[in-house]
């Protein structure tokens, strides 16, 4: 009895606190100006409340409509779901009303697109998870209590799509919800397509090798379900026309998917070629067993290749911000893989048990990885060096050089410490110390050290070759459509010349003007401004 009274008092206190919070938010004038960070906070609270209410509703729907029970072993879950729905629903309602009024007054604040992005990543993921659960239950000829999740999660996602269509997000983060939805659905599409292709390839492989099809029926049905739903939602979110000029977020998305697609394609290709070469160089190896994983590997390779081809084509052929970031990311992957695979190759050759594979597939795969990583780094680094003057101050180049130099420098230091520990133990007469790891540590020290030396050399060369004395006059030639406040942003020592473009792109605003002044840093320079931002080339003389 006392515990029941205590629980009732706690519930009343919580409800009173919720009512007080809602009352304070409701009395606050929605037209009161706020900073962007403060605007995001109510939306994050709204997202949390919507999440609690939706997952609680889904649990109650499973119990009430899908054969569950409101009493019995799951009473704790049902009670928690009821409490969550009671608490989160009024918060969701009042915060939604409040933020709806604010959106009409301040449509460019970032809270609305950030909130929509959170909804996409949470509930679209939950929707695809429910699709796979229901499809697996159908394939196994069993009942499923998850079909109500499809309705609840799908309804939440569809409602927010409708809301975003009614009041489209604006501002710098306006494309974030659509990009998140495209990414989540692309993952579901890729999983489904890989499953279907893997099943087809396994049928062909079993026909050639006279094997029996052992693919579980449920996995095939799940793959088809994800392929259909993921493909439809991806087409809905990604394929409709975008604005002509890619935003920073879309450039990051295109670069990230292209990097993942190309890296996966090359990695899977190395595995397949390694399998083939290992079989050709081996003796008394059964082909059916050796190539057992080939169907799934080939399916994954085709999916990765398709993703890379499509998104790389979307980036265009010009040297825009997406292409620049993609190039430096691939150069970083190539250089890091070259160091890591080179070290692993030495370890494999040195350690006889690891090289004792009758097919030598591990050794062959590492050798191929070293060759491909070296070629990859050379290809993208040389492409970057061709545009060095235009990109010497580009953020992508600085992140690549400084980030990789720090990572590889710390790696070199750690490996060198390991080498010196063994050396000092030998000097101190510790003859029982194992030296089996010494070749690997020495190799890692040499490879990572050479890469670090190269990176710091480039950083030093990229620095200004001559320093303009403080207060000395310097000339800046700018090619743009409209200079905006650039003339007033430069110090009085700058002699500014502007050549106007006639294509209407390359307008300079206050933020870009400040960035240009900072990048010029008092040096004679040429500045090129277009729809992708600006590029600066420091020149000798004036």
Secondary structure, DSSP 8 states (H G I E B T S, - for coil): -HHHHHHHHHHHHHHHHHHHHHHHHHHS-TTS---HHHHHHHHHHHHHHHHHHHHHHHHHHHHHHSS--SSSTTHHHHHHHHHHHHHHHHHHHHHHHHHHHHHHH-TT-THHHHHHHHHIIIIIHHHHHHHHHHHHHHHTT---S-HHHHHHHHHHHHHHHHHHHHS---STTTTHHHHHHHHHHHHHHHHHHHHHHHHHHHHHHHHHHT------HHHHHHHHHHHHHHHHHHIIIIIS---SS--HHHHHHHHHHHHHHHHHHHHHHHHHHHHHHHHHH-SS--HHHHTTTHHHHHHHHHHHHHHHHHHHHHH-SS--HHHHHHHHHHHHHHHHHHHHHHHHHHHHHHSTTGGG-TT-HHHHHHHHHHHHHHHHHHHHHHHHHHTHHHHTT-HHHHHHHHHHHHHHHHHHHHHHHHHHHHHHHHHTT-TTS--TTHHHHHHHHHHHHHHHHHHHHHHHHHS-SS---TT--EEEEEEESB-TTHHHHS-TTEEEEEEE-SSS--B--HHHHHHHHHHHTTS-EEEEEETTEEEEEE-S--
